[in-house]
Amino acid sequence: MAQPMTELPRASRRSVPRAVFSFPVMLASLLVLLMVLTVRERFNDPDMWWHLKTGELIWNTHCIPRFDPFSFTAFGKPWIAQEWLSEFTIYGAYHFDGYTGLMLWLCMFSGLFVVAAYVLCSLYAGNSKVGMLGAMVAWLFSTIGLAIRPHMFGYTLLVCELILLHLGCCRNPRWLLALPPLFALWINVHSSFCFGLVILFIVILCSWVEFDWGLLAARQWGLGGRRMLLMASGLSLGAVFSNPIGPKLVWYPLDVMLNQPINLQSVAEWQPTRLESPRGLGLLVVAGLILLVPLLRRKSLALQELIFVAVGLLFAARHERMLFTFGILAAPILCRLLSDAWDQYEPDRDMPVPNAVMMGVASAAVFFAFPGFADLKKQVQDANPVKALAFIRQTRLSGPMLNAYIYGGYLIWAAPEKKVFVDGRADLYESAGVLEEYGRWATLQADPKAVLDKYRINFCLLPSGFPIVRVLTLLPGWRSVYSDKMSSVFAREQ
């Protein structure tokens, strides 16, 4: 029997507080606290600075740069600012409140990511308690890349894509209509949109297949759902071409994978995952559980899930940075397989008051854990050549500078008057031939004098522990003019 209309407002008033102070929301607040505690000491990514400077350039000129404006080795060469919208928001955060604004940006996107992962895992499992376990798995693998960088935006959108695909398959196909606007945003914030298209392609293939082989099964989508999926996918593919840069932005991720071997071989985050590391062991454990649980609990693994895990495992094993995506793909699958391993959440047995207390404690902890300006400034000083740059300015060293790769981003931001030799935009420097020259020079595989003379370098700014530093101390015509625990400066003798 329908409830009398006169009782609806009172019931609604009762339901809102219970929903706000529910057990799942309380768990989400704890996850946000976990993320803040994780990222509070991560104001030190070297790529953050050139992203910030690019965002400032876009903010002030209202144009997306198409050519390199920051270096002297590749100055004026074509360069794609493929993450321009993320960089715009990063600088917007800095413009709002400096270093504190940047940390707020990181905390916000980290919190959005982990809460979205929690929602995804809870939907897959139909159990918010097990969903918490999945969110912790996603958190573990995300620690490889939690930083003030555009991929935080991109990976959050990957989680949103999986949520929409699940809702479109299991609830209502109309949820899939949100995919085209999602991809229209995604193409402009991070190149992981390409991975999102791969996920979409896998789902389309599996939507046509149906079988039951015991531990492996596939369920064909209904005709209406499949039509909606195909339409949404076609619109999503068209959406990625609707960007201010054009087809080059769509091609960029493939260009990195196919045409930039030096970038993939030399940059640390593109290296294979060390399986003996904590995250490497976690990779093996989670992948093993996904294969083992169906055997022990007699639950079938969906074909789509198996392909997701295989693709995620392949990329994560080859490139450490892809552990992030493996966690996103694997966590909800593991949660579904363990959905009945923990009692279901029962809203009728919820206790709003204890939940509210826990949420208040979590909120207070977030407030006190958030780093102050002094802490953020110290992190900048501990991770960047701040003192060495002050010396360079004080002594008025001028002329072409050869800087370490990891220092380039900070110099672009902190010393825009000095064009850099190289920085974290490895794609630009590989195409210009600079990345290979720098790598051979820094690792003593080439005559150190050849590069210095070719680019008429007047001084070098390098980490004190670099092997090339010992060579420069002995190289005729060069002398050490500054050194501290972090950095060394060498100048050409006049």
N, C-alpha and C positions, 0 to 999 in steps of 0.2 A: 504494500500500500504506500502511495506517495506521501511524503511528509507534508503537513499543513504549511502553507506559505508563511503563516505567522511565526513559525519556529525557525525559519531559515536564517534570519539575521543573528539570532542568539547562537545557533549552531555554528554559524560562520565565525562569530566572535570567539567561540571556544576553540575552533580548529586552527585559527591563525597562530596564537601563542604556542599551541602544541606542535605546529609545523615548524615554527621558527626555533623552538627549543627542543627539537626532537633528537633522538639518539644519532641518526645519520648526520644531521647538521653539526652536532657536537664533534663527531669523528672528523668531519671536514675541517673544523676549526683547529683540531690537533694537528692535522696534516699541514695546514697553513703555518702553524707554529714551527713544525719540523722544517719546513722550507726556509723560513726566516733564519732559523738557527744554522741551517746549512749554508746559506748564501751570505751571511753577514760578514764573513772574512774573504769574500770573493770579489773585491773591488780592485782586481789586479790583472785582468785579462789584457794582453798587449794589443789585441785587435780592437778593443773597445774605443781606443782613442781615434783611430782613423775613421771608424764608423761615426763617431761623434763629430769629427771635423766635416765629414761629408754631409751629415745632417745639418750642420750650421751653414754650409755652402748652399744647400737647397733652401733652407729657411730664409736666408738673406737675399738670394737671387731669384727665388721662385722658379728655378730651372734645375733639371737633372743633369749633372755633368756627363758629357760624352767623351771627354778627353782628359788625360791625366794632368792635374794641376799641382801635384804635391812633390814630385821628384824631379831631379835633373837628368837622371839616366833614361827615363821614359817619358819625359815631359812632352805633352801634346799628342802622344800616341793614343789611339782609340782605347777607351776603357768603359766598361759597362758597370754602372752603379746599380747592380741587379737587386739590391736590397734597400732601394731608395726610401720606401715608405717607412720601413722599420727605423732606418737612420734618422728620418724626419722626426719620428716619435721619440727617439733617444735624445736628440738634441732638444726637442720640446720639453722633455723631463729636466734636462740640464738648465734650460732657459727659465724653467719654473722655479727651481730651487737648487741649482748647482750640484755639488756632489750628492747632497741629500736627495735631490730629485732623481738622480741616476739610480741610487740605491732603492728608492721607492719604485722605480720602473722595474728593477730586477725582482724585488719582492712581489710586486703585483703580478708579473708574468709567471714567476715561479709558483705563486699561489694559485693562479688560474690553471696552470698546467696540472698541478697535483690534484686539484679539486675536479677538473675535467676527467682526469684518469680515474679518480674514485667513482665518478658518475658512470663512466664507461664500464668499469669492472663490476659495479653493482648491477647495472643493466644486464650484462652478460650472465652474471651468476644468479640474478634474482634474489640476491642476499647482500645487504649492505655490510654485514660483518665480514664476509669473505671479500667483498669489494675493498675493504680497508687493507686486506692482505695484498690485493692486486696493486693498490695505490703505492704500497711500500715497495713492491717489486719495481714499479715504474720509477719511483724515487731513487732506488739504488742505482739503476742504470743511467738515470738523468744526471747523476753527480759527475759524470764525465764531461758535461758541457754546460753546467749552470753558470752563466756569465752574462754580462751586459752586452749581448750580441743578438743579431736578428734571428738566429735559429730558435731562440726562446719563443718568439712569435710563431715561427713556422711549425715547430713541433706541437704547440698548443692547437694549431689548426688541424694537424694530422689527427690528434685525438678527437677533435670535433667532427672530422670526416667519418671516423669509425663510429661515433655515436649516431650520426645521421644515417649511415648505412645500416646499422643495427635496427634503428627505429623504423626505417623504410622497409626493411625485410620482415620484422616481427610485429610492428604496430600498424603503421599506415604508410603506404607508398608516397603519400604527399610530402613526407619528411624529406624525400630525395630532392624536392624542388629547391631546397636550401643549398644544395651542392654548387650550382653555378655561381651564385654570389660569393660563396666561400672561396672558390677558386679564383674569382675575379680579384678578391683581396689577397689571396695567397701568393699569386704570381708576383705581386709587387713588394712582398715583405721578405720572402726567402725562397731559395731555389729548391727547397724540399717539396715544393708543389709537384715536381717531377715524380717523386716517390708516391705522392698522393694519386697521381694518374696511374701509376703501376698498380696500386691497391685497387683502384676503380676497375682496371682491366681484369684483374684476377677475379673480382666479384662478378663481373659480367660473364666471364667464362664459366665459373662455377654455377651461375644461375640457370644454365641450360642442362646441367647434369643431375641425374638422380640414380642412386644405387645404395645398397646396404650390404657391405662386406664384413659385417660384424664389428670390428674395431675401427673401421673406416667407412664413412657414409657421406652421402651428398643429397641435399634436398633441392629439387627444382623449384624455382620461383613460379608463382602463378602468372598467367598471361598478362594481367593488368599490371602487376608489380614489375614484371620484366620490361614491359613497354615503358613504364615510368622511369625505370633504371636506365634504359637506353636513351631516352629523351634527355634525362638529366645529365647523363654522361656526355652526350653530344653537345649540349649547351655548356657544360663545364670545359670541354676541350676548346670550344669557341671563346669562352671567357678568358682563357689564359692568353689568347692573342689580342685581347682588348686591353692593352697596356700602353703607356706613353712611350716605351722604348721600341716596341715592335717585336718581330720574330726573333731578333737576336737574344731577347730576354728569355724566350722559350727554349732556344737552342743552348743557352749557356750551361746548364747542368751536364748535358751530354758532351759539350766541348771540354769540360773539366775532366770527365771520365775517359774520353777518347783521345784527346789531343794535348794533355798536360802531364806527361809521365814524370817530369822532374818535380812538379808540385806534389804529386801523389807519393813519390818516393822519398822526398826530403822533409816535408812538413810533418811534425810529430803526430798530429791528430789523424793523419791519413795512414799511419802505420798499422800493421796487424795487431790485434789485441793480444796482450801477454796473458796466456791462460793461467799462469801461476799467480796473477794479481787477484785481489779480492773481487773485482768486477768480472774478471775472466773466469774465476771459479763459479761466480754467480751465473754467468752465461751457461756454463756446462750443467749446473744444477737445475736451472729453470728449464732448459731444453730437455734435459733428461727426465724431469718430472712430467713434462707434457707428453712425452712418449711412454713413460712408465705407468702413470696413473690410469690410463685406459685399460691397461693389462690387469692392474690390481683391482680396480673398481668396476670392471666390465662396462665401461662407458665408451661410446664410440667417439672418435675424433672426426670432425667435419673435414672434407677435402679442402675447403677454403682455409680452415685453420692450419692444416698441415702445410699448405703452400705459404701462408703467412709466416709461420715459424721457420720454414726452410729458407725463405728469402731473407728474413731478419737475421737468421743465424749466419748465412753466407756473407752478408754485408758486414755484420758485426765482427766476424772472425777476420775479415780482410782489412777493415778500417775501424780503428778504436772509436772514432767519433760516432759510428753507427750503432754503438751500444745503446745510445739514446732511443733510436727507432726500434731496436729489438725489444726493449722494455715496454714500449707502447704497444707493440703487436702481441707480445707474449703474455703480458699480465692479464688481460681479459680472458684469454683462452684458458690459462691456468685456473682462473677463478671459476669459469663454467665447469671445469672438470672437478673442482672441489666444492661445488655449490652446496652440497648436502653434508659437508664435513663439519658444519657449524650450524647451530640452531638459527632459524629464520628470525629476523627482526619482526616483532609484533607491536604495531602502533598502539594497540589498546593497553599494553603493559608498559608503555613508555612513562618515564618520570621526568617531566619538564623542569622541575626545580633543581635536582642534581645536575641535569644537563646544562641548565643556565649557569650554575655555579662553575662547572668545568669550562664552559665557553668564556665566562668572565676571567677565570684564571689564565686561559690561553691568550685572551686579548691583552691582559696585563703583561704576560710574559713576552708577547710580541712587541709591546711598547718598550719594555725595558731592554729587550734583546737588540732592538734596532740600533745600529751603530751611529754615534754622533759624528759631527763634522771632524772633530779632532782624530777620531779613529779612522775615518775615511782618508783624511790627509796623510796619516801615518802609513796606511796601506799603499797609497800612491808613492810615498817616499821610499818605502821598503822594496817596491817592485820596479821602480823606474830610475833612470840616471838623473835624478833631480839635482844632486850636488855637482855632478860633472857638467851638466848643462849650465848651472850657475857659474862655474869656473870658465866655461867657454865664453859666456857673455861678458864676464868680468875682464877677461884678458883679450876680448875682442878678436878671437880667432875667426878668420874669414876664409872664403874660398870654398871649393868643393869639399864636401865631407863624406867620408865612407863610414857609415854607421852599421851596427849589427842589425840583423833582420828583426830581432825581437824588440829593438829600440825604435824602429821606424815609425810605428803608430803613435807612440808618445811624442816623438819629435814633431810629427805633423801637427799635433794638437798644441803642444807647449811651445814650440819654436817655429811657427809658420814662416818666419822670415828666412829660415834655412831649408833649402830643398834637400830632401833625403836621397840617399843612394838606393835604398830598398826598404820595403815594409811588408806588412802582412798580406798585401794584394798580390799573392804569388802568381795568379793568372796573368796579370799585366806584365810582370817582370819576366815570366817564362817566355811569353810571346816576343818580348823585346830582346831576349838573349841574356839579360842581366842576371837572372836567377842562377843559371848554370855557372856563369863567371864568378858570381859571389860565392856559390857553394864550393867550387874548386879552390878559390882563394882562401876561404875561411877554414877549410879542412886540409890545407897544405898540399893539395893535389896539383897546384900550378905555381909558377914563379910568382911570389907575392909582389915583386916589384913591377911585373907586367901590368896588372890591373891598376895599381897606384899611378903608374905613368900614363896609361891609356886614358884614364878619366881625370888626370891632372889633380889628384887628390892632395889637399893641403893639410888635412888632419883627419884622424880616425877616432871614433867613439865606440868602444867595444867593452863587453863584459870582461872583468879581470881574469876570469878563469878560461878564456878562449885560448886554444892552442896557438893561434896566430899571434897572440900577445907576446909570447916568448920570442917569436921570430922577429917581431918588430923592434924589440929591445936590442937586437943584434944587427939589424938591417942598416947599412950605411946610408946616411942622409936623413935618418929619422931618430927622434928622441922622445922619451916619455916626459910629458909635461904635467900630468896629473894622474893620481891613482888613489882609489879607496877600495873598500871590501867588495864593492859592486862593479865599478867601472874604471876604465883606464882611457886616457886620452894621449894620443901620439900626434906629434906635429912634424911636418917636413922642415928640415933645417934650411934656413934662407942663405 
